[in-house]
Amino acid sequence: MSSPVLTRLLKLFTPAQYKLGFRAGVAAVAAYGLAYGLSLPNGYWAVLTAVLVVQSTIGASLSVAVDRALGTVVGGVVGVVAAIIAGPSMGLTFLTLAVAVFVTSTLAAKSAKYKLAPVTVVIVVLSDPSHLDPWVSGLHRVFEIGVGGVVGVLCALLVLPARALFFLFPHCATAVRLCATLLALGRDGVLGRGLDPARIDSLNTQARNALRAADARIAEAKAERALSGYSDPTPVVRSCRRLWHSVIILLRGADATLSAPLVALVSPHLDAAVAGLADYMSTLARRLDGEKDVDVTGAALTARAAVSALQGEVDRLNAGGNLDSMGGAELTALFAAISACGHVRDNLDDLAQRLAEMDASGE
């Protein structure tokens, strides 16, 4: 196979996706080997469980393993009771099957942790009574799925392991970078450099989706805490969401363009503040992407100084009477922009603090 073709094939999937496929393959082979060695009657349940347990992150694998084990045990118990009551009677088998599936499916509807329970009930109740007693069949199912669950978790832990934080934080980094772009667009609108509402709506949607994707990984990261030592990542995601909301403050007034005289007075300081904040965001985004050697402190000091200079300049203009002739809408837009910059700075400082706490907890 030529090198260009191989390169294109490799680019079809991400490294994380190839790693997941490799883990699943190892888990399937290991589970099949154990099932064969233990002479399990339906060893494919161990293999299926191992493959299903292996997920993109360790936390997700642990959650799936617990859910499958819980559903299997509950379904096994209910199925055994139903099969014993039914005995050899076909009529009672129909009745107990209906009741048992109703009970376990209702439980699964209430909590996804029990979604395997109805499947286990069907297997146990409809097992051939001439071959295995119901309680033996149920015990086999629990043991087979237990073997698969253990194999899946071990593969998640030992075969190219992936931490949920390494999937969660890049979503946060994406949201922070989008906030930097949105902040610049809002600044341009206030200063009369043009405003593109369609682009702002698109970027806001992307930021919202990135934060939702980060939220979806929080449960996985929490499941890993006992293994990784890292603290709860929820405050990091919360800080990113507050940052986005701070940027929206500026966007809401971005269609109220300042007059040319006021633009001439404040644009140098507003540009400097937005540039400093954007660099601060870029630095934190790189940190969220996993880069260790980034100068967060330097970027923070530059951003704080630029925002303070903007606030000081507007205070000076106000005290000197330069703003007396400005209209109410214009002043509202100006002070909304200044307030937004201050909130963005504060939320970036909070995000930096949350990341420092995460680093300290994982040391």
C-alpha distance (Angstrom), angle and dihedral (degrees) to the residues before:
residue distance angle dihedral
M1 . . .
S2 3.78 . .
S3 3.75 120.1 .
P4 3.87 95.9 -116.6
V5 3.80 91.0 52.8
L6 3.80 91.5 48.3
T7 3.80 90.0 48.3
R8 3.81 91.5 52.5
L9 3.79 91.4 48.1
L10 3.77 91.6 50.7
K11 3.80 90.1 51.7
L12 3.81 91.9 56.0
F13 3.80 89.1 82.4
T14 3.79 135.0 27.6
P15 3.84 121.7 -111.4
A16 3.82 88.8 -108.7
Q17 3.81 90.5 55.9
Y18 3.81 92.4 49.4
K19 3.81 89.6 49.4
L20 3.81 91.4 51.7
G21 3.80 90.4 50.6
F22 3.79 91.2 50.1
R23 3.83 92.4 48.9
A24 3.80 90.8 49.7
G25 3.81 91.4 50.3
V26 3.79 92.2 50.4
A27 3.82 90.6 46.6
A28 3.82 92.2 51.1
V29 3.80 93.6 50.6
A30 3.81 93.5 44.4
A31 3.82 93.1 48.3
Y32 3.80 92.0 47.4
G33 3.79 90.5 49.9
L34 3.79 91.8 51.7
A35 3.80 93.3 45.1
Y36 3.81 90.5 50.1
G37 3.79 92.8 45.9
L38 3.82 92.1 49.3
S39 3.83 91.7 45.3
L40 3.80 92.2 -127.5
P41 3.84 109.9 -175.5
N42 3.81 94.0 -135.3
G43 3.78 102.5 22.9
Y44 3.78 92.1 161.9
W45 3.81 87.3 80.7
A46 3.80 88.4 63.8
V47 3.81 90.9 49.4
L48 3.81 93.7 46.6
T49 3.79 91.3 48.6
A50 3.81 93.3 48.4
V51 3.81 91.5 51.2
L52 3.81 92.5 46.4
V53 3.80 93.2 46.7
V54 3.80 92.9 54.3
Q55 3.81 103.9 88.4
S56 3.78 136.3 165.0
T57 3.82 92.9 -84.8
I58 3.80 138.1 28.0
G59 3.80 91.5 -116.1
A60 3.80 92.5 53.9
S61 3.81 90.8 48.5
L62 3.79 91.6 52.0
S63 3.80 91.4 49.5
V64 3.80 93.5 49.3
A65 3.83 92.1 46.7
V66 3.81 91.7 52.2
D67 3.81 92.2 46.1
R68 3.80 93.6 50.1
A69 3.79 92.7 46.4
L70 3.80 92.5 48.6
G71 3.80 93.4 46.5
T72 3.79 92.0 47.4
V73 3.80 94.5 50.4
V74 3.82 93.6 47.3
G75 3.81 92.5 44.3
G76 3.79 91.2 45.9
V77 3.79 93.4 52.6
V78 3.82 94.1 46.2
G79 3.81 91.4 44.0
V80 3.79 93.8 50.7
V81 3.80 92.1 50.0
A82 3.81 91.0 47.9
A83 3.82 93.3 47.4
I84 3.82 92.9 48.7
I85 3.82 91.2 50.0
A86 3.81 92.0 47.9
G87 3.79 95.0 47.9
P88 3.84 112.4 167.6
S89 3.83 93.6 -29.3
M90 3.81 112.3 115.4
G91 3.79 91.9 -159.9
L92 3.82 92.7 53.2
T93 3.80 89.6 45.4
F94 3.82 90.2 59.3
L95 3.78 91.1 46.9
T96 3.81 98.5 45.4
L97 3.82 91.4 43.3
A98 3.80 90.4 54.6
V99 3.81 93.3 47.0
A100 3.81 94.6 44.4
V101 3.82 93.5 48.3
F102 3.80 90.0 46.0
V103 3.81 92.1 52.4
T104 3.81 96.4 45.3
S105 3.82 94.8 40.7
T106 3.80 90.2 51.5
L107 3.79 88.7 50.5
A108 3.82 90.2 48.5
A109 3.81 90.3 50.3
K110 3.79 89.2 55.2
S111 3.81 94.0 47.4
A112 3.80 128.9 14.6
K113 3.80 87.9 -146.0
Y114 3.81 88.4 81.2
K115 3.81 98.5 46.6
L116 3.82 92.0 115.4
A117 3.81 92.9 53.5
P118 3.85 96.8 84.9
V119 3.81 90.8 48.8
T120 3.80 91.2 52.2
V121 3.81 90.9 47.8
V122 3.81 91.4 55.6
I123 3.81 92.5 48.6
V124 3.80 93.8 48.9
V125 3.82 98.1 41.8
L126 3.80 94.7 46.3
S127 3.80 96.8 42.3
D128 3.80 114.1 124.5
P129 3.85 105.2 -92.9
S130 3.81 90.4 -156.4
H131 3.77 89.5 61.2
L132 3.79 105.2 38.3
D133 3.77 136.7 6.1
P134 3.82 112.8 -115.8
W135 3.79 94.0 -112.3
V136 3.83 91.0 50.9
S137 3.80 91.0 49.4
G138 3.79 90.6 49.9
L139 3.78 91.6 48.2
H140 3.80 90.6 50.9
R141 3.80 92.3 51.8
V142 3.80 91.9 50.2
F143 3.80 91.9 47.4
E144 3.82 94.7 45.8
I145 3.79 93.3 49.2
G146 3.81 89.6 43.3
V147 3.81 90.1 55.6
G148 3.80 91.1 48.9
G149 3.78 91.7 47.5
V150 3.79 93.2 51.9
V151 3.81 91.8 47.5
G152 3.81 91.5 48.1
V153 3.79 93.8 50.1
L154 3.82 92.7 46.3
C155 3.81 90.5 51.0
A156 3.81 90.2 48.8
L157 3.81 89.6 51.7
L158 3.80 99.6 41.1
V159 3.82 109.2 25.3
L160 3.81 110.6 73.4
P161 3.84 91.6 -43.3
A162 3.81 118.6 -149.9
R163 3.80 122.7 -156.5
A164 3.79 118.6 -140.6
L165 3.81 90.0 -132.1
F166 3.80 89.6 64.4
F167 3.82 88.0 58.7
L168 3.81 96.4 38.6
F169 3.81 101.1 49.8
P170 3.84 96.3 53.0
H171 3.82 87.8 60.6
C172 3.81 87.6 53.4
A173 3.81 89.7 48.5
T174 3.79 89.8 53.5
A175 3.80 91.2 51.3
V176 3.82 91.9 49.3
R177 3.82 92.5 50.5
L178 3.80 90.3 49.2
C179 3.81 88.7 51.5
A180 3.80 89.6 55.5
T181 3.80 91.0 53.3
L182 3.80 92.3 45.9
L183 3.80 91.2 49.6
A184 3.81 90.8 54.2
L185 3.82 91.4 48.0
G186 3.79 90.8 50.9
R187 3.80 90.6 49.5
D188 3.81 90.3 51.0
G189 3.79 90.8 51.4
V190 3.80 93.4 51.5
L191 3.81 91.5 47.6
G192 3.81 93.0 49.1
R193 3.79 97.0 -110.8
G194 3.77 93.5 129.0
L195 3.77 135.4 -80.6
D196 3.81 128.8 -131.9
P197 3.85 108.1 -162.1
A198 3.81 92.7 -176.9
R199 3.80 91.9 56.4
I200 3.79 91.7 45.9
D201 3.81 90.4 51.8
S202 3.82 90.5 49.5
L203 3.81 93.2 49.5
N204 3.81 91.7 46.4
T205 3.80 89.6 52.7
Q206 3.79 90.6 50.2
A207 3.82 91.3 49.8
R208 3.80 91.0 48.9
N209 3.82 91.5 50.0
A210 3.81 92.4 47.6
L211 3.80 91.6 52.9
R212 3.80 91.4 47.0
A213 3.81 89.3 51.7
A214 3.81 88.8 51.9
D215 3.82 90.2 49.8
A216 3.80 89.5 53.6
R217 3.82 90.5 58.8
I218 3.80 96.3 49.3
A219 3.81 95.0 86.1
E220 3.81 90.2 51.5
A221 3.79 91.8 49.9
K222 3.80 91.0 49.3
A223 3.81 90.1 51.8
E224 3.81 88.7 56.6
R225 3.79 96.6 49.5
A226 3.80 94.1 98.2
L227 3.81 89.1 54.6
S228 3.80 102.1 36.9
G229 3.80 100.7 36.5
Y230 3.81 91.2 -139.9
S231 3.79 118.1 137.3
D232 3.79 124.7 -117.6
P233 3.86 109.1 -60.6
T234 3.82 92.7 -154.3
P235 3.85 93.6 97.7
V236 3.81 90.1 56.1
V237 3.80 92.1 54.4
R238 3.80 90.3 43.8
S239 3.82 90.9 53.2
C240 3.81 90.6 51.0
R241 3.80 90.6 51.4
R242 3.81 91.8 49.6
L243 3.81 88.6 50.1
W244 3.79 90.3 54.6
H245 3.81 90.8 49.2
S246 3.81 89.7 52.0
V247 3.79 90.8 54.5
I248 3.80 89.7 50.7
I249 3.82 88.2 60.6
L250 3.81 88.8 65.8
L251 3.81 93.5 42.2
R252 3.80 92.4 55.3
G253 3.81 90.6 63.0
A254 3.78 97.1 35.1
D255 3.81 93.4 102.0
A256 3.84 90.9 61.5
T257 3.80 99.2 84.1
L258 3.80 118.2 -156.5
S259 3.80 119.6 -122.2
A260 3.78 119.2 -98.2
P261 3.85 94.8 -106.5
L262 3.80 92.1 51.3
V263 3.82 91.9 44.6
A264 3.80 88.9 54.8
L265 3.80 90.3 52.5
V266 3.81 100.9 46.0
S267 3.81 107.0 23.3
P268 3.84 96.8 87.2
H269 3.80 92.0 54.0
L270 3.81 94.9 39.8
D271 3.81 90.4 49.7
A272 3.79 90.5 49.8
A273 3.81 92.1 48.6
V274 3.81 93.4 49.6
A275 3.80 91.2 45.6
G276 3.81 91.2 51.0
L277 3.79 92.5 47.1
A278 3.81 91.3 46.7
D279 3.80 90.6 53.2
Y280 3.81 89.9 47.9
M281 3.82 89.3 52.1
S282 3.80 92.1 47.2
T283 3.80 90.4 51.4
L284 3.80 93.1 50.1
A285 3.82 90.7 45.5
R286 3.79 89.7 55.3
R287 3.79 88.4 49.7
L288 3.79 90.2 51.2
D289 3.79 88.8 51.0
G290 3.79 88.6 60.1
E291 3.80 103.4 -95.9
K292 3.78 110.0 143.7
D293 3.80 102.8 -174.4
V294 3.80 100.0 66.5
D295 3.79 124.2 126.1
V296 3.79 100.6 -124.8
T297 3.82 92.5 159.7
G298 3.80 93.8 54.3
A299 3.80 93.0 48.0
A300 3.82 90.3 47.5
L301 3.80 93.6 52.0
T302 3.82 92.4 48.6
A303 3.81 92.4 49.3
R304 3.80 93.5 46.9
A305 3.80 91.7 49.6
A306 3.82 92.3 49.2
V307 3.81 93.7 49.3
S308 3.81 91.4 46.1
A309 3.81 89.6 50.5
L310 3.82 90.2 51.8
Q311 3.79 92.0 49.7
G312 3.79 91.1 46.1
E313 3.79 93.1 49.9
V314 3.81 93.4 51.3
D315 3.80 90.3 47.2
R316 3.82 88.4 51.8
L317 3.81 92.3 49.1
N318 3.78 91.1 48.0
A319 3.80 92.8 49.0
G320 3.82 90.4 48.7
G321 3.79 92.9 53.4
N322 3.80 94.4 -113.3
L323 3.80 91.4 129.1
D324 3.81 97.2 47.5
S325 3.79 94.7 95.1
M326 3.81 94.2 48.5
G327 3.80 120.8 109.0
G328 3.79 123.6 -114.4
A329 3.81 95.2 -110.5
E330 3.79 91.0 49.4
L331 3.78 93.5 50.1
T332 3.79 90.7 46.2
A333 3.81 90.2 54.6
L334 3.81 91.8 47.4
F335 3.78 96.2 49.6
A336 3.82 91.5 42.4
A337 3.81 87.9 56.9
I338 3.80 91.9 49.1
S339 3.80 91.7 46.5
A340 3.80 90.6 49.3
C341 3.80 91.6 52.4
G342 3.80 90.2 50.8
H343 3.80 92.5 49.2
V344 3.80 91.6 46.9
R345 3.81 90.7 51.8
D346 3.81 91.8 49.4
N347 3.79 93.0 48.1
L348 3.79 91.8 47.9
D349 3.80 89.1 52.6
D350 3.80 88.7 50.2
L351 3.81 91.5 49.4
A352 3.80 90.7 50.0
Q353 3.80 89.7 51.3
R354 3.81 92.2 49.6
L355 3.81 90.8 50.9
A356 3.80 91.1 49.1
E357 3.81 89.2 53.0
M358 3.81 90.6 50.3
D359 3.81 90.3 51.4
A360 3.79 91.5 49.1
S361 3.81 92.6 49.2
G362 3.80 92.3 52.7
E363 3.80 97.1 49.1
